[in-house]
Amino acid sequence: MKFREDLEGQGFKFNPSDPCVANRMIKSTQHTVVFYVYHLKSSRKDPKVNDDFAKFLEETYGKHGRIKRSKVHEYLVMKLDF
């Protein structure tokens, strides 16, 4: 519930069909966060938005808010290759 409140405080709206998906609009473009337990994926075309979101996570959650960036991610049972 705290994580949800923190994201809503950043302007995110939660998907009514999937409570693990939240979106917000920044300059008419969508920023999406998908999460499950301790995995989180932030998607936005503008890398500065992801940088700012990563900073928010680390400031809010300390070492638990640190993110890893790479072209290939393993998320749950999927391998995402960008």
Secondary structure, DSSP 8 states (H G I E B T S, - for coil): -HHHHHHHHTT-EE-SS-TTEEEEEETTEEEEEEEETTEEEEE-SSHHHHHHHHHHHHHHHGGGG-----SEEEETTEEEE-
